[in-house]
């Protein structure tokens, strides 16, 4: 990435802006940039965050943008200018890093090696005295032999996280600085980097539990809740480059503040780190939650303010409320793709996002619901991870993350979802035929319909039951839709109640979602319970099925009839035997809420 055409042995700029512009011109003349003005803008925005001037006369300005044609490093040498460096001294050696948006792991590893070399006094001295461009390249290509030394190992284990806004230079320089100083001191140090290609050398729950101290050298947001209960030293990323010994000594001595995980100002006991499949699942659920809440509330408000009409259901005619309904429906439409996409991204990092999103969209298309979206997410993630592991020629590596991995993974996920779609369609037709053969108004039919409605909350089985009930209204048998209307609202109402009854069983985000779910239940939006079912299907789905089944049977016994193809208390004006309708909802919701909280006490 550092070629002769990118080297300028004598920079003429006298100010920071002049040097930055001069180095950008060097990269542009060498053919590394698509748009030099855009790249310069990105570099200056990075400098505004915090100066890239380090100690010992070194500065590493950098930028990551689509304005970069290919990864490159420009080197420039100056007599010394004020670059707002850490030690206040003039900067003389400049390395400008140009990274495209699709920078690969190999590019970042190369840059990490470069920044590591710059920590060496001998290398810097050679760079200052080099006479030609070839000498500069030879100095940086040279592999220094490290002689074994008998360093007495010290007790204690230090874990650290490094992260800078762009995730290219300072992230890896800080990591190398801490790791090298740890070796020098005889201290075991493990450093996680949160760079532009994702998390590398990730700290495990066992690492964190064993650690004597924690160092977080970061200039951007990272996952801090995993350090709950540990003494954490938090500093800017530059501090790890400047004073690694001081930080390691402090961590060994137990200095720092005990970190308390908080989301709403309340202190919470540290929870066990999520790992494996559960970690991937929760990554999808946490990103899906805002869509469920905002979409559900918009739909609920539009229906609540418009009302329900017998025979046609929600009667939203006002243009403003119609726009609100459409906006909520759009948010709901993104719910499954986001769930699927972020499950896949958790498994395979960024290369998994595209196939995961497409898989989720296909799950919507084939009517597979959130369960199909979960299947698509895990399939996309593990397929992308597999493709990512392929050993390909060096020439193909730059296009792997932007072309090969997304293309192959998306194609394979499409095949998986295609084979899922046909059985789902056949299964839906079979269920419809079975329901048609049952006696309308029977308690057993109500039980079956109630369980179907709550099983996948908007998925294929739910749709079969709902469409069957809607069809029976047109045939003059509204007593089939009555139990369904009860079952529709029990999952979200019961999960809202469950979070209120036993808040300690749920994380802060789930407790907030519980309030929204309760409101959605009142308007008959079953999907409000999806986040809870996706996060903990083996406890939540059986609980809401039992409650919905019982509620539907009570409605059938009470001869509840619903004249609109909709559910929840919102349809009360078009329901026959209103008292039994309310009793059925309350009973079913309480049963589900109590059952799920009892099951929450048992380990998986």
Residue pairs with C-beta under 8 A, 6 or more apart in sequence:
1 71
1 72
1 73
1 107
1 110
1 111
2 72
2 73
2 74
2 75
2 114
2 136
2 137
2 140
3 30
3 72
3 137
4 133
4 134
4 137
5 26
5 29
5 30
5 31
6 26
6 27
6 30
6 32
6 72
6 73
6 74
6 75
7 26
7 74
7 75
7 76
7 133
7 136
7 137
8 22
8 23
8 26
8 74
8 75
8 76
8 77
9 76
9 77
9 130
9 132
9 133
9 136
10 77
10 78
11 19
11 22
11 23
11 76
11 77
11 78
11 94
12 18
12 22
13 19
13 20
13 21
13 22
13 78
13 81
14 81
15 81
15 82
16 47
16 81
16 82
16 83
16 84
17 44
19 76
19 78
19 81
19 83
19 94
20 40
20 43
20 44
20 47
20 61
20 96
21 40
22 76
23 61
23 74
23 76
23 94
23 96
24 33
24 36
24 39
24 40
24 43
24 96
25 36
26 74
26 76
26 96
27 33
27 36
27 39
27 72
27 74
27 96
27 98
28 36
28 39
30 72
30 74
31 69
31 70
32 68
32 69
32 70
32 71
32 72
32 74
32 98
33 39
33 67
33 68
33 69
33 98
34 66
34 67
34 68
34 69
35 67
36 67
38 65
38 67
39 63
39 65
39 67
39 68
39 98
42 63
42 64
42 65
42 67
43 61
43 62
43 63
43 96
45 63
46 52
46 61
46 62
46 63
46 165
46 166
47 61
49 165
49 219
50 165
50 219
50 236
50 238
51 59
51 83
51 84
51 85
52 59
52 60
52 61
52 62
52 83
52 169
52 170
53 59
53 83
53 84
53 85
53 86
53 91
54 60
54 85
54 86
54 118
54 173
54 238
54 241
54 242
55 85
55 86
55 87
55 89
55 241
55 242
56 87
56 89
56 121
56 124
57 80
57 85
57 89
57 90
57 91
57 92
57 93
57 124
57 128
58 91
58 92
58 93
58 94
58 95
58 118
58 124
59 83
59 85
59 91
59 93
59 94
59 95
60 94
60 95
60 96
60 97
60 115
60 118
60 169
60 170
60 173
61 94
61 96
61 97
62 96
62 97
62 98
62 99
62 166
62 168
62 169
63 97
63 98
63 99
63 166
64 99
64 100
64 101
64 103
64 166
64 167
64 168
64 196
65 100
65 101
66 100
66 101
68 98
68 99
68 100
68 101
69 100
70 100
70 398
71 98
71 99
71 100
71 103
71 107
71 110
71 398
72 97
72 98
73 95
73 96
73 97
73 98
73 111
73 114
74 94
74 95
74 96
74 98
75 93
75 94
75 95
75 136
76 93
76 94
76 96
77 92
77 93
77 94
77 127
77 128
78 91
78 92
78 94
79 92
80 90
80 91
80 92
81 90
81 91
82 90
82 91
83 90
83 91
85 91
86 238
86 241
86 242
87 242
92 128
93 118
93 124
93 127
93 128
95 114
95 118
95 169
97 111
97 168
97 169
99 107
99 108
99 111
99 166
99 168
99 196
102 398
102 401
102 402
103 168
103 196
103 197
104 197
104 397
104 398
104 400
104 401
105 197
106 394
106 397
107 398
108 168
108 172
108 195
108 196
108 197
111 168
111 169
111 172
112 172
112 175
112 176
114 140
115 169
115 172
115 173
115 176
116 172
116 173
116 176
116 180
117 123
117 140
118 124
118 173
119 173
119 176
119 177
119 180
120 144
122 144
123 139
123 140
123 144
126 135
126 139
127 136
127 139
130 136
130 139
151 183
151 184
151 185
151 186
152 186
153 186
153 187
153 188
154 185
154 186
154 187
154 252
156 187
156 188
156 212
156 213
156 251
156 252
157 188
157 189
157 190
157 207
157 210
157 211
157 212
158 178
158 182
158 187
158 188
158 189
158 190
158 211
158 212
158 213
158 214
158 215
158 248
158 251
158 252
159 189
159 190
159 191
159 192
159 203
159 207
159 208
159 211
159 213
159 214
159 215
160 175
160 178
160 189
160 190
160 191
160 192
160 214
160 215
160 216
160 217
160 240
160 247
160 251
161 191
161 192
161 193
161 194
161 203
161 214
161 215
161 216
161 217
161 218
161 222
162 170
162 171
162 172
162 174
162 175
162 178
162 191
162 192
162 193
162 194
162 217
162 218
162 237
162 240
163 171
163 193
163 194
163 195
163 217
163 218
163 219
163 220
163 222
163 237
164 170
164 171
164 174
164 218
164 219
164 220
164 237
165 219
165 220
166 196
167 194
167 195
167 196
167 197
168 195
168 196
170 219
170 237
170 238
170 241
171 193
171 194
171 195
171 196
171 237
172 193
172 195
173 241
174 217
174 237
174 238
174 240
174 241
175 191
175 193
175 240
177 240
177 241
177 244
178 189
178 191
178 215
178 217
178 240
178 244
178 247
178 248
179 189
179 191
180 244
181 189
181 244
181 245
181 248
182 188
182 189
182 244
182 248
183 189
185 245
185 248
187 248
187 252
189 248
190 201
190 203
190 207
191 201
192 199
192 200
192 201
192 202
192 203
193 199
193 200
193 201
194 218
194 220
194 222
197 349
197 350
198 349
198 350
199 349
203 226
204 273
204 275
205 226
205 272
205 273
205 275
208 214
208 226
208 227
208 230
208 273
211 230
212 251
212 252
212 254
213 230
213 231
213 232
213 233
213 250
213 251
213 252
213 253
213 254
213 255
213 256
214 227
214 230
214 231
214 232
214 233
214 251
214 256
214 259
215 232
215 233
215 235
215 240
215 247
215 248
215 251
216 222
216 224
216 227
216 232
216 233
216 234
216 235
217 235
217 236
217 237
217 239
217 240
217 247
218 234
218 236
218 237
219 236
219 237
224 232
224 259
224 261
225 261
225 270
225 271
226 273
227 259
228 259
228 260
228 261
228 268
228 269
228 270
228 271
229 258
229 259
229 260
229 270
230 258
230 259
231 251
231 254
231 255
231 256
231 257
231 258
231 259
232 256
232 257
232 258
232 259
233 247
233 250
233 251
233 255
233 256
234 256
234 257
235 247
239 247
240 247
250 256
260 267
260 268
261 268
261 270
261 271
262 268
263 507
263 508
263 509
264 508
268 508
271 507
274 282
277 378
279 346
280 343
280 346
280 347
280 377
280 378
280 381
281 343
281 374
281 534
281 535
282 535
283 342
283 343
283 345
283 346
284 338
284 339
284 340
284 341
284 342
284 343
284 346
284 374
284 377
284 534
285 339
285 531
285 534
285 535
286 342
286 509
287 338
287 339
287 341
287 342
288 335
288 338
288 339
288 342
288 530
288 531
288 534
289 509
289 513
289 531
291 331
291 332
291 334
291 335
291 338
292 332
292 335
292 513
292 516
292 527
292 528
292 530
292 531
293 512
293 513
293 516
294 328
294 331
295 327
295 328
295 329
295 330
295 331
295 332
295 334
295 335
296 328
296 332
296 516
296 517
296 519
296 520
296 525
296 527
296 528
297 328
297 516
297 519
297 520
298 324
298 325
298 327
298 328
298 331
299 324
299 325
299 328
299 329
299 332
299 520
299 523
299 525
300 328
300 519
300 520
300 522
300 523
300 525
301 321
301 324
302 316
302 321
302 322
302 324
302 325
302 328
303 314
303 316
303 325
303 523
303 524
303 570
304 522
304 523
304 570
305 318
305 321
306 314
306 315
306 316
306 317
306 318
306 321
307 314
307 315
307 573
308 314
308 315
308 564
308 566
308 570
308 571
308 573
308 574
309 315
309 564
309 574
310 563
310 564
310 574
311 473
311 563
311 564
312 564
312 565
313 564
313 565
313 566
314 325
314 566
316 322
316 325
332 527
333 364
335 370
335 527
335 530
336 360
336 361
336 363
336 364
336 369
336 370
336 372
336 373
337 356
337 357
337 358
337 360
337 361
337 363
337 364
337 373
338 357
338 360
339 360
339 370
339 373
339 374
339 377
339 534
340 356
340 357
340 359
340 360
340 363
340 373
340 374
340 376
340 377
340 380
341 352
341 353
341 354
341 356
341 357
341 359
341 360
341 377
341 380
342 353
342 356
342 377
343 356
343 374
343 377
343 378
343 380
343 381
344 352
344 353
344 355
344 356
344 357
344 359
344 377
344 378
344 380
344 381
344 384
345 352
345 353
345 356
345 381
346 352
346 381
347 378
347 381
347 382
347 384
347 385
348 380
348 381
348 382
348 384
348 385
348 388
348 405
348 409
349 388
350 401
351 384
351 387
351 388
351 400
351 401
351 405
351 406
351 409
352 380
352 381
352 384
352 385
352 409
354 406
354 409
354 410
355 380
355 383
355 384
355 406
355 409
355 410
355 412
355 413
356 376
356 377
356 380
356 381
356 384
356 413
358 380
358 410
358 413
358 414
359 373
359 376
359 377
359 379
359 380
359 410
359 413
359 414
359 416
359 417
360 373
360 376
360 377
362 376
362 413
362 414
362 417
362 418
362 421
363 369
363 372
363 373
363 375
363 376
363 417
363 420
364 373
365 421
366 372
366 417
366 420
366 421
366 424
366 425
367 421
367 424
367 425
367 428
367 459
367 460
367 463
368 375
368 376
368 417
368 420
368 421
368 424
368 459
368 460
369 456
369 457
369 458
369 459
369 460
369 461
369 462
370 456
370 457
370 458
370 459
370 530
370 533
370 534
371 456
371 459
372 417
372 420
372 424
372 459
374 534
375 416
375 420
376 413
376 416
376 417
379 412
379 413
379 416
380 409
380 410
380 413
383 408
383 409
383 412
383 413
384 405
384 406
384 409
387 404
387 405
387 408
387 409
388 400
388 401
388 405
390 400
392 400
392 404
396 404
424 460
427 460
428 460
428 461
428 463
428 464
431 452
431 461
431 464
432 464
432 467
432 468
435 445
435 448
435 449
435 464
435 465
435 468
436 468
438 444
438 445
438 448
439 445
440 472
440 477
440 479
440 480
441 477
441 479
441 480
441 556
441 559
442 556
443 553
443 556
443 557
445 480
445 556
446 483
446 552
446 553
446 555
446 556
447 549
447 552
447 553
448 465
449 465
449 468
449 469
449 480
449 483
449 484
449 487
449 552
450 483
450 484
450 486
450 487
450 490
450 545
450 548
450 549
450 550
450 551
450 552
450 553
450 588
451 487
451 545
451 548
451 549
452 461
452 462
452 464
452 465
453 462
453 465
453 466
453 484
453 487
453 488
453 526
453 548
453 552
454 462
454 487
454 490
454 491
454 526
454 529
454 541
454 544
454 545
454 547
454 548
454 549
455 461
455 462
455 541
455 545
456 462
457 491
457 526
457 527
457 529
457 530
457 533
458 526
458 527
458 530
462 526
465 484
465 487
466 484
466 488
466 565
468 480
469 480
469 481
469 484
469 485
469 562
469 565
470 481
470 565
472 478
472 480
472 481
473 480
473 481
473 562
473 563
473 564
473 565
478 561
478 562
478 563
478 576
479 556
479 559
479 560
479 561
481 561
481 562
481 563
481 564
481 565
482 555
482 556
482 559
482 560
482 561
482 562
482 575
482 576
482 577
482 581
483 551
483 552
483 553
483 555
483 556
483 560
483 584
484 552
484 562
484 567
485 524
485 555
485 560
485 562
485 566
485 567
485 568
485 571
485 575
485 581
486 548
486 551
486 552
486 554
486 555
486 560
486 567
486 581
486 584
486 585
486 588
487 548
487 549
487 551
487 552
487 567
487 588
488 524
488 526
488 566
488 567
488 568
489 521
489 522
489 524
489 526
489 567
489 568
489 569
489 585
489 589
490 521
490 544
490 547
490 548
490 551
490 585
490 588
490 589
490 592
491 521
491 526
491 528
491 529
491 533
491 544
491 547
491 548
491 592
492 517
492 518
492 520
492 521
492 525
492 526
492 527
492 528
492 529
493 517
493 518
493 521
493 522
493 585
493 589
494 521
494 529
494 543
494 544
494 547
494 588
494 589
494 590
494 591
494 592
494 593
494 596
495 514
495 517
495 518
495 528
495 529
495 532
495 540
495 544
495 592
495 593
495 596
496 514
496 515
496 516
496 517
496 518
496 519
496 521
496 528
497 518
497 589
497 590
497 593
498 505
498 506
498 514
498 592
498 593
498 596
498 597
499 505
499 506
499 510
499 511
499 513
499 514
499 515
500 514
500 518
501 593
501 594
501 597
502 597
502 600
503 511
505 597
505 600
505 601
506 514
510 531
510 532
510 535
513 531
513 532
514 532
516 528
517 528
517 529
517 531
517 532
518 528
519 528
520 527
520 528
521 528
521 529
521 568
521 589
522 568
522 569
522 570
523 568
523 570
524 566
524 567
524 568
524 569
524 570
524 571
525 568
526 567
529 540
529 544
532 540
533 540
533 541
533 544
536 600
538 604
539 596
539 599
539 600
540 596
542 595
542 599
543 592
543 593
543 595
543 596
543 599
544 592
544 596
546 591
546 592
546 595
547 588
547 589
547 590
547 591
547 592
547 593
547 595
548 588
548 592
549 588
550 587
550 588
550 591
551 584
551 585
551 587
551 588
551 589
551 591
552 584
552 588
554 580
554 583
554 584
554 587
554 588
555 580
555 581
555 584
557 580
558 577
558 579
558 580
558 581
558 583
558 584
559 576
559 577
559 580
560 575
560 576
560 577
560 580
560 581
560 584
561 575
561 576
561 577
562 571
562 574
562 575
562 576
562 581
563 574
563 575
563 576
564 571
564 574
568 585
569 582
569 585
572 578
572 581
572 582
575 581
